[in-house]
Amino acid sequence: MVTWLDDTGVMTTFTMRLARADETALLGRLLTVMVGHGRLELLDLESSEVLASAVRDWRRSRHQ
């Protein structure tokens, strides 16, 4: 459900909370679904270094 929201703030906050809680499995699944739906660009990666780092690490792990 979260991946269908068009609200950048809500998407970023939810994803950031997963990143900060070190929920790597849930975060990875969410990012995978977001990419599959072309929604990853909705995240405001400049708002949180923790989130930006988590997305970079996820991309590296998937060789993206």
Backbone as a chain_set.jsonl record, in Angstrom:
{"seq": "MVTWLDDTGVMTTFTMRLARADETALLGRLLTVMVGHGRLELLDLESSEVLASAVRDWRRSRHQ", "coords": {"N": [[0.811, -1.187, 0.0], [1.9, 1.278, 0.79], [3.677, 1.847, -1.277], [2.13, 2.926, -3.26], [1.47, 5.482, -2.654], [1.529, 8.943, -3.43], [2.695, 10.912, -2.027], [5.537, 12.448, -1.228], [6.676, 13.106, 1.242], [5.444, 11.355, 3.112], [6.181, 8.868, 2.06], [8.977, 9.053, 2.243], [9.351, 9.404, 5.025], [8.288, 7.002, 6.098], [9.988, 5.08, 4.898], [12.432, 5.973, 5.86], [12.145, 5.464, 8.584], [12.206, 2.672, 8.61], [14.834, 2.318, 7.753], [16.289, 3.537, 9.833], [15.595, 1.9, 11.944], [16.975, -0.294, 11.396], [15.843, -2.308, 9.862], [16.517, -4.243, 7.714], [15.599, -6.316, 6.006], [12.842, -5.743, 5.596], [13.099, -3.141, 4.605], [14.607, -3.621, 2.291], [12.764, -5.156, 0.827], [10.679, -3.283, 0.506], [12.017, -1.284, -1.023], [12.61, -2.785, -3.299], [10.039, -3.328, -4.286], [9.219, -0.707, -4.733], [10.992, 0.08, -6.782], [10.169, -1.713, -8.743], [7.69, -0.642, -9.347], [8.362, 1.768, -10.316], [8.723, 3.861, -8.47], [10.766, 4.731, -6.831], [11.968, 7.207, -7.105], [10.392, 8.897, -5.663], [11.331, 9.16, -3.123], [12.85, 11.378, -0.847], [15.94, 11.677, -0.764], [17.788, 13.48, 0.098], [16.964, 14.393, 2.505], [17.729, 12.821, 4.601], [20.647, 11.433, 5.748], [20.983, 8.884, 6.709], [18.944, 7.464, 5.41], [19.679, 7.896, 2.713], [22.164, 6.602, 2.687], [21.335, 3.985, 3.294], [19.824, 3.377, 1.016], [21.825, 3.563, -0.941], [23.497, 1.459, -0.099], [21.713, -0.682, -0.45], [21.339, -0.561, -3.233], [23.956, -1.147, -4.076], [24.153, -3.751, -3.123], [22.448, -5.008, -4.815], [23.614, -4.572, -7.168], [23.009, -2.258, -8.688]], "CA": [[0.0, 0.0, 0.0], [2.742, 2.473, 0.89], [4.332, 2.146, -2.551], [1.193, 3.596, -4.167], [1.268, 6.859, -2.228], [2.257, 9.949, -4.206], [3.181, 11.904, -1.082], [6.97, 12.252, -1.006], [6.961, 13.178, 2.673], [5.004, 10.115, 3.765], [7.038, 7.787, 1.561], [10.315, 9.233, 2.8], [9.297, 9.166, 6.469], [8.096, 5.571, 6.337], [11.212, 4.382, 4.498], [13.478, 6.399, 6.787], [11.953, 4.743, 9.85], [12.727, 1.313, 8.406], [16.295, 2.415, 7.687], [16.803, 3.852, 11.172], [15.336, 0.76, 12.831], [17.826, -1.367, 10.878], [14.949, -3.354, 9.348], [17.062, -4.405, 6.37], [14.765, -7.185, 5.173], [11.654, -4.981, 5.205], [13.544, -2.033, 3.766], [14.963, -4.179, 0.992], [11.529, -5.542, 0.129], [9.999, -2.057, 0.11], [12.755, -0.662, -2.125], [12.431, -3.646, -4.476], [8.691, -3.079, -4.8], [9.199, 0.666, -5.256], [11.673, 0.064, -8.077], [9.296, -2.433, -9.663], [6.578, 0.225, -9.712], [8.899, 3.051, -10.759], [8.399, 4.84, -7.433], [11.922, 5.044, -5.982], [12.283, 8.634, -7.205], [9.563, 9.645, -4.718], [12.037, 9.344, -1.851], [13.689, 12.559, -0.711], [17.171, 11.145, -0.188], [18.561, 14.58, 0.688], [16.428, 14.734, 3.823], [18.301, 11.969, 5.639], [21.856, 10.709, 5.361], [20.74, 7.478, 7.039], [18.154, 6.906, 4.313], [20.504, 7.906, 1.507], [23.156, 5.541, 2.849], [20.642, 2.701, 3.207], [19.473, 3.156, -0.392], [23.097, 3.283, -1.637], [23.9, 0.095, 0.266], [20.774, -1.592, -1.098], [21.667, -0.571, -4.665], [25.212, -1.885, -4.219], [23.911, -5.182, -2.9], [21.707, -5.498, -5.978], [24.438, -4.196, -8.32], [22.264, -1.274, -9.496]], "C": [[0.863, 1.263, 0.0], [3.357, 2.827, -0.455], [3.422, 2.843, -3.536], [0.949, 5.042, -3.776], [2.105, 7.804, -3.082], [2.851, 11.038, -3.321], [4.642, 11.605, -0.74], [7.312, 12.236, 0.478], [6.602, 11.902, 3.404], [5.901, 8.954, 3.347], [8.424, 7.859, 2.201], [10.335, 8.92, 4.288], [9.173, 7.682, 6.782], [9.382, 4.793, 6.028], [12.361, 4.72, 5.432], [13.356, 5.658, 8.122], [12.444, 3.304, 9.741], [14.255, 1.33, 8.408], [16.888, 2.652, 9.076], [16.621, 2.691, 12.142], [16.169, -0.45, 12.427], [16.987, -2.584, 10.468], [15.348, -3.642, 7.897], [16.199, -5.277, 5.466], [13.52, -6.435, 4.689], [12.012, -3.818, 4.287], [13.887, -2.524, 2.371], [13.747, -4.562, 0.182], [10.779, -4.309, -0.359], [10.695, -1.405, -1.077], [12.61, -1.469, -3.409], [11.06, -3.404, -5.116], [8.602, -1.676, -5.399], [9.861, 0.738, -6.621], [10.788, -0.608, -9.117], [8.132, -1.599, -10.161], [7.05, 1.6, -10.178], [8.661, 4.173, -9.761], [9.601, 5.276, -6.583], [12.256, 6.534, -6.003], [11.42, 9.49, -6.274], [10.269, 9.895, -3.388], [12.912, 10.597, -1.897], [14.971, 12.134, 0.005], [18.039, 12.229, 0.446], [18.097, 14.916, 2.106], [17.069, 13.924, 4.945], [19.522, 11.222, 5.109], [21.7, 9.221, 5.652], [19.981, 6.801, 5.895], [18.976, 6.837, 3.032], [21.545, 6.787, 1.547], [22.518, 4.163, 2.709], [20.277, 2.379, 1.769], [20.735, 2.861, -1.205], [23.554, 1.857, -1.358], [23.013, -0.936, -0.414], [21.08, -1.703, -2.59], [22.955, -1.348, -4.917], [24.992, -3.379, -4.078], [23.172, -5.824, -4.065], [22.43, -5.175, -7.278], [23.684, -3.248, -9.261], [23.046, -0.005, -9.614]], "O": [[0.57, 2.212, -0.726], [3.541, 4.009, -0.746], [3.898, 3.316, -4.568], [0.277, 5.765, -4.51], [3.251, 7.502, -3.416], [3.451, 11.987, -3.826], [4.94, 10.63, -0.051], [8.144, 11.443, 0.919], [7.377, 11.419, 4.23], [6.328, 8.157, 4.182], [8.969, 6.847, 2.642], [11.243, 8.24, 4.764], [9.885, 7.167, 7.644], [9.805, 3.947, 6.816], [13.173, 3.856, 5.76], [14.364, 5.273, 8.715], [13.035, 2.777, 10.684], [14.89, 0.455, 8.997], [17.883, 2.027, 9.442], [17.419, 2.524, 13.064], [16.075, -1.51, 13.047], [17.373, -3.73, 10.698], [14.606, -3.322, 6.967], [16.083, -4.996, 4.273], [13.185, -6.487, 3.505], [11.311, -3.546, 3.313], [13.497, -1.908, 1.378], [13.701, -4.319, -1.024], [10.297, -4.278, -1.492], [10.035, -1.014, -2.04], [12.499, -0.895, -4.493], [10.945, -3.291, -6.336], [7.985, -1.48, -6.446], [9.343, 1.393, -7.526], [10.671, -0.126, -10.243], [7.638, -1.814, -11.267], [6.236, 2.494, -10.408], [8.423, 5.314, -10.157], [9.448, 6.118, -5.698], [12.774, 7.065, -5.02], [11.686, 10.681, -6.112], [9.845, 10.753, -2.613], [13.623, 10.836, -2.874], [15.069, 12.224, 1.229], [18.928, 11.927, 1.243], [18.778, 15.649, 2.824], [16.967, 14.297, 6.114], [19.43, 10.47, 4.138], [22.23, 8.387, 4.918], [20.334, 5.702, 5.469], [18.964, 5.818, 2.342], [21.772, 6.108, 0.546], [23.09, 3.274, 2.079], [20.405, 1.232, 1.341], [20.712, 1.99, -2.075], [23.951, 1.134, -2.273], [23.506, -1.953, -0.901], [21.081, -2.8, -3.149], [23.034, -2.124, -5.869], [25.57, -4.176, -4.817], [23.259, -7.033, -4.277], [21.926, -5.466, -8.363], [23.718, -3.417, -10.48], [22.59, 0.943, -10.254]]}, "num_chains": 1, "name": "protein.A"}
